């Protein structure tokens, strides 16, 4: 039976009862015969969700009005597995689930309006859809994007009409008056808020502190926990009572509390220590309780001797088995995993889905002849912009701190767990699914729990470096913010230090190298957009201070002309427009192509650019700062800051020439030649080499 015949014949649906995911790629190890059939009331879409961190999804047809379920099943079966109409792309599983929610909203609205005898959607009239448009306007008066999300799925009954038979619309709703609102919701390239500096700095510092200072204690507790879980009672050597009494006597002699659980002596742990069954220990409960009354009961059955320090004191008193305690092994292990996520996500620029596909053994370290590591590469899968929905192999060049985080995760996860961001074996946590890796929602929850725990530590230790909310708002960290924030920092290449000892300029070079090999990542576009905005803000500051009129150098007049023109275009009702979106628009159309640097300000003209000639035109119209020849190029303009940088260069040369012992003749001559070139360059451009 053909697809077309099947789609238009309800009887054939019953006879054939196909697997609804037959047109989709399934997860490895999933067999089609174990998936949902057309006749099922609930279709499980999870087998077609190929990314290991994605949540389970279903289509729950009993939530729809009874009379419209057959039409809905036809539509969603077509979306899942039937031939695409001309000009249509195959919708993703998550997209299909989102469409189901909005179609359910419409069908429930329609069910309240239609008389019981009406059940074919082909009977819908333009007036009824216009009534639904008005309903959405009243339901979401201030949310145009939501109104659009609610309207657009209804066109599926028109666009996929070849598979819907009597339930297809007879007209395209798009042509109805008012269906497409006159002012569509504005779509920004990237609406994700970056993490403000006052949040990112402490966040990254605390994450590195967990990895470098606190991880040994957590990993030791984890080791002991696994050992206790896997240890089988050894054959008894002597009576368990005698061995138990000896152990209790040792606790009394040393004044050491008994290991506990939820405030009571931990009989299971004592049995593990003694190599006997728990029952043999519980028989002597009275003796154990008497000792507990003398020495007390510890919260922890694992680590009491904490090695990590915070302000010269143990960072936690102990690591406990009580899952309700903030210092439980389960909670601290999740915080350590979150710390590793923060470092990897921010210092690699990987998307959440890419981080979640990092496996054990995915880190490659290249060393020189002396065994020193000089490059670290992290392998995972890339999804966005790729033709394979299952992802394609991709590599990122990463920082040493990322390598340390990977090493910690490989110790924290059980040896049989491939995915480093899978759920940890300790009970508790926000991840309730069976996926190999945590969902994005679970990670978001854990990240904010990490922030709360850091605040708890700061309160206990009377510290002031808590991860504070920025701009007077409640802090809510999300996985997608790390990549966005990295793009912002790379675009601005801040001088100074971020989160301790990480030099960001070095980091940005590695990030660009890593993303150069990942197709269609979109990362470069994000960074270039941020760079343009940063330059635009710099232009506005120069213009407001009239600094563009005080430039020197061969291209000083051209730079002043370009910046003057830019300033006039940026004027709005007598004020300089600093709105980010308007500035971005102006930069896209009227970028002056003036690139401030430490030693020169490049007024880019590809025809005269020496760096362009060196690259033989392969430059995309942008200057190459790494190949700049500032003393010879005619594209150079000088600001006061540039001139000061050259003077500092002369001072450094003078200091070296005056140093003792005397430099080798060849090196001395090279420095003298360099100094003469700089002095000549400044003098030729009307600047004093040494300020009066």
Secondary structure, 3 states (H helix, E strand, C coil): CCHHHHHCCHHHHHHHCCECCCCCCCCCCCCHHHCCECCCCEEECHHHCCCCCCCCCEEEHHHCCHHHHHHHHHHHHHHHHCCCCCCCCCCCHHHHHHHHHHHHHHHHHHHHHCCCCCCCHHHCCHHHHHHHHHHHHHHCCCCHHHHHHHHHHHHHHHHCHHHCHHHCCCCCHHHCCCCCCCCCCCCCCCCCCCCCHHHHHHHHHHHHHHHHHHHHHHHHHHHHHHHHHHCCCCCCCCCHHHHHHHHHHHHHHHCCCECEECCEECHHHHHHHHCCCHHHHHCCHHHHHHHHHHHCECCCCCECCCCCEECCEECCCCEECCCCCCCEHHHHHHHHHHHHHHHHHHHHCCCHHHHHCCECCCEEEEECCCCCEEEEEEEEEECCCCCCCCCEEEEEEECHHHHHHHHHHHHHCCCCCCECCCCCCCCCCCCCCCCCCCCHHHHHHHHHHHHHHHHHHHHHCCCCCCCCCCCCCCCCCCCHHHHHHHHHHHHHCCCCEECCCEEHHHHHHHHHHHHHCCCCCCHHHHHHHHHHHHHHHHHHHHHHCCHHHCCECCCHHHHHHHHHHHHHHHEECCEECCCHHHHHHHHHHHCCCEEECCCCEEECCCCCCHHHHHCCCCCCCCCCHHHCCCCCCCCEEECHHHHHHHHHHHHHHHHHHCCCCCCCHHHHHHHHHHHHHHHHHHHHCCCCCCCC
